[in-house]
């Protein structure tokens, strides 16, 4: 089933803890841009096994087609994530593919791994 949703494209930034220790840095993700009206398809367990060989299967996996050429380290849906408090579901990205006028992402919630 195809649905259309708005997504945040998140980029990785380094944030330091102001302790003076260069090893106290942790990865943080900030909203780089917002993409509207993106095509989203849910991937079932069987389709994931056929497409990716069954290495890692997730309960919550989707493909997202974003208009234009864009880069992101993670994705979040506008209705599931608050960029101010940074609370909500953030999806990991695997296999971004650029097409003529769009970018396709395979995204998954790493907390929903089943196999």
C-alpha positions in Angstrom: 0.0 0.0 0.0 1.4 3.4 -1.0 0.9 6.4 1.1 2.3 10.0 0.8 4.0 11.6 3.9 6.3 14.4 4.8 9.8 13.5 6.0 12.7 15.2 7.8 16.1 14.5 6.3 18.5 14.3 9.2 22.3 14.9 8.9 24.9 13.8 11.4 26.7 16.5 13.4 29.3 16.2 16.2 28.3 17.7 19.5 30.9 18.0 22.2 30.2 17.9 25.9 32.4 21.0 26.6 34.5 19.0 28.9 37.8 19.6 27.1 38.2 15.9 26.3 38.1 15.3 22.5 36.8 11.8 23.1 33.6 13.1 24.8 32.0 13.8 21.4 28.8 12.0 20.5 26.8 11.8 17.3 23.8 14.0 17.1 21.3 14.4 14.2 19.8 17.7 13.1 17.1 18.4 10.5 18.8 19.4 7.3 15.6 19.8 5.3 12.0 18.8 5.0 10.7 16.9 2.0 7.0 17.0 1.4 4.7 14.6 -0.4 7.1 11.6 -0.4 5.9 8.2 -1.6 6.1 5.6 1.2 5.7 1.8 0.8 5.7 -0.6 3.7 7.9 -3.7 3.2 6.7 -6.9 4.6 8.9 -9.6 6.0 8.7 -11.8 2.9 9.5 -9.0 0.5 12.5 -8.0 2.6 13.8 -11.6 2.5 13.4 -11.7 -1.3 15.0 -8.2 -1.9 17.9 -8.4 0.5 18.6 -12.1 1.0 17.2 -12.3 4.5 20.4 -11.0 6.3 18.5 -8.6 8.5 14.7 -8.4 8.6 12.8 -5.7 10.4 9.2 -5.4 11.5 9.2 -1.7 10.6 10.8 -1.3 7.2 9.8 1.0 4.3 10.9 2.5 1.0 10.7 6.2 0.7 10.9 8.1 -2.6 11.9 11.7 -2.2 11.7 14.2 -5.1 15.0 15.7 -6.1 18.6 14.6 -5.3 19.1 14.7 -1.6 21.5 13.2 1.0 20.6 12.2 4.5 22.1 10.1 7.3 18.7 9.2 8.8 15.0 9.9 8.1 12.1 10.8 10.3 8.4 11.3 9.5 7.0 14.7 10.4 4.1 13.2 12.3 6.3 10.9 14.3 9.3 13.1 15.3 9.7 16.4 17.1 12.9 18.2 15.9 13.0 20.6 18.9 13.0 17.8 21.6 14.5 15.2 19.3 12.0 12.7 20.4 10.3 10.2 18.2 11.1 7.4 15.7 14.2 7.9 13.7 14.8 5.5 10.8 18.2 4.2 9.7 19.0 4.4 6.0 20.3 1.6 3.8 21.0 1.6 0.1 20.1 5.1 -1.0 19.5 5.2 -4.8 19.5 8.2 -7.0 17.2 8.2 -10.1 16.7 10.9 -12.7 14.6 13.3 -10.6 14.3 11.5 -7.2 16.1 9.6 -4.5 14.9 6.3 -3.1 15.7 5.2 0.4 15.3 1.8 2.1 14.6 2.8 5.8 14.2 0.7 8.9 13.7 1.1 12.6 16.7 -0.7 14.1 14.7 -1.4 17.3 12.3 -3.6 15.3 14.8 -6.3 14.2 13.3 -9.8 14.0 15.9 -11.8 12.1 
